[in-house]
């Protein structure tokens, strides 16, 4: 009885080409720009938690590393406005800004809280065009009521997406 070959030459070539495609794809992954840069995102933001909320001006502080990974420092977030929610709300933890297409991105692990009252958390998808992030999302809360966030943030320097 002849020993059976596990791989045919054509199968091996296909596996090698597939592996090369995976390596090439990860080498050209989507990223945020400009590389190695801090950024500020600021603009009108509407925050609603159940029947409570109102308009604020929010300012977020972030950074993009040399690989194009962007983070936002939640505790450094600022919310200003005459509505009570603007004086109570605080950013929590580190958030990640991730590209999802050539002109869309999402803030993952976003969390804001009015200490002792409510915590809102989740992913905030939006468009990112010419350094302007526009979003409208519903977040979960620790009280079981939806938290709505929407707004338009202008970034400085202009944050963009490098898409493969």
C-alpha positions in Angstrom: 0.0 0.0 0.0 1.3 3.4 -1.0 1.6 6.1 1.7 -1.0 8.9 1.1 0.1 12.5 0.6 -1.6 14.9 3.0 -1.0 17.9 0.9 -0.9 18.3 -2.9 1.4 20.9 -4.2 -1.5 23.0 -5.3 -3.0 22.9 -1.8 0.3 24.0 -0.3 0.6 26.9 -2.7 -3.0 28.0 -1.9 -2.2 27.9 1.9 0.9 30.0 1.4 -1.0 32.5 -0.8 -3.7 32.7 1.8 -1.2 33.3 4.6 0.5 36.0 2.5 -2.9 37.8 2.0 -3.5 37.8 5.8 -0.1 39.2 6.5 -0.5 41.9 3.8 -3.9 42.8 5.1 -2.8 43.3 8.7 0.2 45.3 7.5 -2.2 47.8 5.9 -4.9 48.0 8.6 -7.0 51.0 9.0 -5.7 53.7 11.4 -6.4 57.1 12.7 -4.2 60.1 11.7 -2.2 62.2 12.4 0.3 59.6 13.9 2.1 60.4 17.1 -0.2 63.4 17.9 -2.4 64.6 20.8 -5.8 66.0 19.7 -8.7 67.9 21.1 -12.4 67.3 20.1 -14.9 69.9 21.1 -18.4 71.0 20.2 -22.1 70.9 21.0 -23.3 67.7 22.7 -26.7 66.8 23.8 -26.9 64.4 26.8 -30.2 62.7 27.8 -30.8 60.1 30.6 -34.4 59.3 30.7 -36.3 62.6 31.3 -33.1 64.4 32.4 -30.6 66.0 30.2 -29.8 68.9 27.9 -27.3 70.6 25.7 -23.7 71.0 26.7 -20.4 71.9 25.0 -18.1 69.0 25.5 -14.3 68.8 25.1 -12.4 65.5 24.9 -8.6 65.1 25.0 -7.0 62.2 23.1 -3.9 61.0 21.4 -3.0 58.9 18.4 0.1 56.7 18.7 2.7 55.8 16.0 0.6 52.8 14.9 -2.6 55.0 14.4 -4.4 53.8 17.6 -6.5 56.6 19.1 -7.6 56.9 22.7 -9.6 59.5 24.6 -9.0 60.2 28.3 -12.5 60.0 29.8 -11.6 61.7 33.2 -10.2 64.7 31.4 -13.4 65.3 29.5 -15.1 68.6 30.1 -18.8 69.4 29.9 -20.0 73.0 30.1 -23.4 74.5 29.9 -26.3 76.0 31.8 -28.2 72.7 32.1 -27.7 70.8 35.4 -26.4 67.7 33.6 -23.4 69.7 32.2 -22.2 70.3 35.8 -22.8 66.8 37.0 -21.5 64.6 34.2 -18.0 63.3 34.1 -16.1 61.0 31.7 -14.9 57.7 33.1 -12.0 55.4 31.9 -10.2 55.4 28.7 -12.1 55.3 25.4 -10.9 54.0 22.0 -11.6 55.8 18.7 -11.7 53.1 16.0 -12.1 53.5 12.2 -15.0 51.4 10.8 -14.9 52.6 7.1 -13.1 55.4 5.1 -15.5 58.0 6.7 -16.9 56.4 9.8 -15.5 55.6 13.3 -16.8 54.7 16.7 -15.8 55.5 20.2 -15.7 52.2 22.1 -15.8 51.8 25.8 -17.3 55.3 26.2 -18.6 56.0 29.7 -20.0 59.1 31.4 -21.5 59.3 34.8 -23.2 61.6 37.2 -21.6 60.2 40.4 -24.2 58.6 42.7 -27.0 59.1 40.1 -26.4 57.3 36.8 -23.6 55.8 34.6 -24.0 55.6 30.8 -21.8 53.3 28.7 -21.3 51.7 25.3 -20.2 52.4 21.8 -20.8 55.7 20.0 -20.7 55.4 16.2 -20.5 58.4 13.9 -19.1 59.9 10.8 -15.6 61.4 10.7 -15.1 63.8 7.7 -12.6 66.6 7.5 -11.8 66.3 11.2 -15.5 66.6 12.3 -17.0 63.7 14.2 -20.9 63.7 14.1 -22.7 61.2 16.2 -26.1 60.1 17.5 -26.3 57.0 19.8 -28.1 55.3 22.6 -26.0 54.0 25.4 -26.9 51.5 28.2 -27.0 52.7 31.8 -26.7 51.1 35.2 -30.3 52.2 36.0 -31.8 50.4 33.0 -32.9 53.6 31.2 -31.5 54.6 27.9 -28.9 57.4 27.6 -29.0 59.3 24.4 -25.9 61.2 23.1 -25.6 63.3 20.0 -23.4 66.0 18.8 -20.8 67.4 16.4 -17.2 67.6 17.6 -14.5 69.4 15.7 -11.0 68.0 16.2 -7.7 69.9 16.4 -5.5 69.0 14.7 -8.0 67.5 12.2 -8.3 63.7 13.0 -8.8 61.5 10.0 -8.9 57.9 8.9 -6.3 56.1 6.9 -8.1 53.3 5.2 -6.3 50.5 3.3 
